[in-house]
Amino acid sequence: MTHLSTSDLIAATAGKAVVAGDRAITAGLTTDSRAITPGCVFLALCGERFDGNNFAADATQKGAAAVVVSRLAGEYAPGSTVVLVEDTLVALQSLASWWRGQLEPLHVVGLTGSSGKTSTKDMCLSVLSQKFNALATKGNLNNHIGVPLSILSTPQGTQAAIWEMGMNHAGEIAPLCAMTRPQIGIITTIGSAHLEYLGTRQAIAEEKCTVARALPADGFMIYPAQDDFADFIATQTAATPIPVGGCNSPVRALNPRSTATGTTYTLHIEGEGEVEVSLPVPGAHMVSNSLLAAAAGWKLGCTLDQIAAGLSASSLTHGRLACKEVEGYTVVDDTYNANPESMKAALETVAALRGPKRHIAVLGKMGELGEGGIAAHADMGWCAASLGYAAVVVVGPECPETLALCQAASESIPALLVNTPAEAAAALRALMQPGDALLFKGSRSAGMERSMYELFPTLNPNSSAS
């Protein structure tokens, strides 16, 4: 966002220049006072435990061309423009909406779902990059702050963007859609994540379908044909519904074959033909994610060969069902996050791996499930036992139900409940045998990667052993 004048900044944020400066804006926008570069804009967000207004004056001393504040504090350096607004979060979102208009023409894919968002986003980016100058949401910048920052970091000349939109309360997706203005929508799943705040899956579906309702009549709404809410999604949009993965869907996978390192299948696209695809990741749910990405590429004019090349070259974000052979073990890193649907999918995928002698699950808690959390954690244990796992290590005092139902489903399976990831690693050392496959899975707050890194230091990207 370097093509921005101070007058644009003032107008877009509906602010008032209380200090006029002559520094030109030559760099992007940041909300982090530790990341100030000369010529940037610093926007002072305020939270429960911090007040960015207290750092704005220092930002001008470090060379910020302009600062956007809701309260004046300190001595501002000569040359910097100080823009006063009523609410800096609203100003951030208003500025992002203005910048979105400066990016036209731009193909936008708005993506949401209970699970699989990031993997689908990664695949979609790889596909669209075969034809366009494309970018996607970085990391987990998918909320009321992350989405505007993603928009504002998009340079002019970008041809396609995939912007991920997350939520855990009703009403959160609508302002994100207003900022991003997608022409294509993707809903990966309607699952059980966020039941704590929304209460029912129907309420979750209503909120996720905000994306469907935001699409223009000449747009496309893409979703899995097998989802429980597939018919509901189709009724919520004026765009053309594109269900994928069903027997009669316009986009579907034929003859999928999985290994520990990936999945190969024949991609069928109605009216276009068929092509072989080799995904670099195993799992039926990853095939479903890839079909969502393929449909987006199809509707944006990518050829079959471009779609296949993009899917085959996909590089998934760290911690998404990554299989690695380490020291005679197959280590499956799915530590980034977890909900009941993704937990079941990961357990099934690893159980189906051919080659390992045994399968061991190392499972952490799943968050934001509300009253359904006890049953969901119990089902997690039953699922592992019924799939034939040789052992299950459950991490966290919140998960005794996992252990209980795991033991009830299979009296012979070693099932242990430990309090910390470090204790899990110690327990695993007594259980593991060369040739085993180990799945590490849990919600972000469970920190399951710590168990994995303690056992296999070479997997830790921050370790000198890696």
HELIX and SHEET records of a PDB file:
HELIX    1   1 THR A    6  THR A   13  1                                   8    
HELIX    2   2 SER A   33  ALA A   35  5                                   3    
HELIX    3   3 ASN A   53  GLN A   61  1                                   9    
HELIX    4   4 THR A   88  GLN A  102  1                                  15    
HELIX    5   5 LYS A  117  LEU A  128  1                                  12    
HELIX    6   6 GLY A  146  LEU A  152  1                                   7    
HELIX    7   7 ILE A  173  THR A  180  1                                   8    
HELIX    8   8 LEU A  195  LEU A  198  1                                   4    
HELIX    9   9 ARG A  201  LYS A  208  1                                   8    
HELIX   10  10 THR A  210  ALA A  214  1                                   5    
HELIX   11  11 ALA A  230  THR A  235  1                                   6    
HELIX   12  12 ALA A  284  LYS A  299  1                                  16    
HELIX   13  13 LEU A  304  SER A  312  1                                   9    
HELIX   14  14 PRO A  340  ALA A  351  1                                  12    
HELIX   15  15 GLY A  370  GLY A  372  5                                   3    
HELIX   16  16 GLY A  373  SER A  386  1                                  14    
HELIX   17  17 PRO A  400  ALA A  409  1                                  10    
HELIX   18  18 PRO A  421  LEU A  431  1                                  11    
HELIX   19  19 ARG A  444  ALA A  446  5                                   3    
HELIX   20  20 GLU A  449  LEU A  455  1                                   7    
HELIX   21  21 PRO A  457  LEU A  459  5                                   3    
SHEET    1   A 5 LYS A  16  VAL A  19  0                                        
SHEET    2   A 5 THR A  81  LEU A  84 -1                                        
SHEET    3   A 5 ALA A  66  VAL A  69  1                                        
SHEET    4   A 5 VAL A  41  LEU A  43  1                                        
SHEET    5   A 5 LEU A  29  THR A  30  1                                        
SHEET    1   B 6 ALA A 134  ALA A 136  0                                        
SHEET    2   B 6 ALA A 160  GLU A 164  1                                        
SHEET    3   B 6 HIS A 107  THR A 112  1                                        
SHEET    4   B 6 ILE A 184  ILE A 187  1                                        
SHEET    5   B 6 PHE A 220  PRO A 224  1                                        
SHEET    6   B 6 THR A 240  VAL A 244  1                                        
SHEET    1   C 3 VAL A 251  SER A 258  0                                        
SHEET    2   C 3 THR A 263  ILE A 269 -1                                        
SHEET    3   C 3 GLY A 273  LEU A 279 -1                                        
SHEET    1   D 6 ALA A 322  VAL A 326  0                                        
SHEET    2   D 6 TYR A 329  ASP A 334 -1                                        
SHEET    3   D 6 ALA A 437  LYS A 441  1                                        
SHEET    4   D 6 HIS A 359  LEU A 363  1                                        
SHEET    5   D 6 ALA A 391  VAL A 395  1                                        
SHEET    6   D 6 ALA A 415  VAL A 418  1                                        
END                                                                             
